[in-house]
Amino acid sequence: MQSSPPPVPPRKYLVLSVTDLQSILDAAREGVSIIGTDLVRQWSRSGRALCLDLTLNSSDEKVNKVEGAIGGIMELKDVQYARDFLPILPGCKCITCRPRQKNTSNCNSAQMEVPSFTRAYIHHLIKAKEMLAETLLFVHNLHQMLLMFRQFSKAASLDGGREEGTTDNLAAFVQRIEDQLL
């Protein structure tokens, strides 16, 4: 009895030096499995934050746009953020955005949630040329980028096991992100 050859693993494609978010989305749509980019550092150094709704499945077609984000990128050095006491991206779980407990009085029972770092504080750090601004933005941007790649991977694995006639999860997810970039 002749044994069948071992299954051939899917090819992995590599793209290095991606310089814009649209190129990342194009590469993901085409099935590129390894994408190299320096965007997280570039955005952080220039006072920008990536602000996208990265949920894989959206039950409604409404896209959650972040106020003040142009094309999914928030320019925190703009003066409009000088008195904005929201986190960079409400609902984000990175250490820059996630809420922390703050005592409102001397007794421990009265606590309220406040963002770890507000847009106003990061705006101030940028204007004061403090390195902490770049660090906080780097943490946030890296978290968002890793979440986006995790969702690409999840959507691609859902596509791999789909039956005929079902929607293309990866293409739909990439399209949802592109809609937020407009």
Disulfide bonds with the S-S distance in Angstrom:
none
